[in-house]
Structures are given as C-alpha cells and as structure tokens.
Amino acid sequence: MRITSKGQVTIPQDIRDALGLLPHTEVEFSIERGRAVLRPATGPVDRGARIVSHLKAHGAKMRMSSKELLALLRDGPDELDPR
C-alpha cells in the first residue's frame, strides 16, 4: 500500500468493517510505541448511532411514514400495507 502525494491511503475493507468505519467517519491518529494507530474519533459509540448520525448529516429522506417504519421494525416487512 502506498501513501499518495497528498498523504492519503485507503483503509482496507476488513479493517473498516472491524472498526465500524463508515464514509465520513471522523478518525484519530496517534503514535504508540513507534507505530501509527487509527481509531474512530470520540463521538457516537455504537455502529447504529454512527449510521444514524451519518444519515442525518447527509440529508437522507424517509420514503415511508413513521407508522410504516414502526410496523416494519416491530413486525417485519410482511405486516406493511401493500400500496
């Protein structure tokens, strides 16, 4: 893996998955015992909170009513009104 002229590298998918790093996630770098360490920045703790934060920040629009969403979360897709 190479560092670009702008100092950028691509974080491998398996590492992003293991750390729960989504696009636009803030990260922190530190040096520990002579090594660079990457970790999610202080903020939402769990993956679900980070996903919600990401969706809110990027203007995600719901295409279903809150009633439909609650039905989906409670009962699954079979319980929704077909339209």
KAFEN-V50103 format. One record per helix or strand of 3 or more residues. SS is the DSSP state (hx for helix, st for strand). FROM is the first residue (numbers start at 0). TO is the last residue. If there is no record, write none. Layout:
# KAFEN-V50103
SS_FROM_TO ; SS_FROM_TO
This chain:
# KAFEN-V50103
hx_12_18 ; st_26_31 ; st_34_39 ; hx_46_56 ; hx_65_74 ; hx_76_78
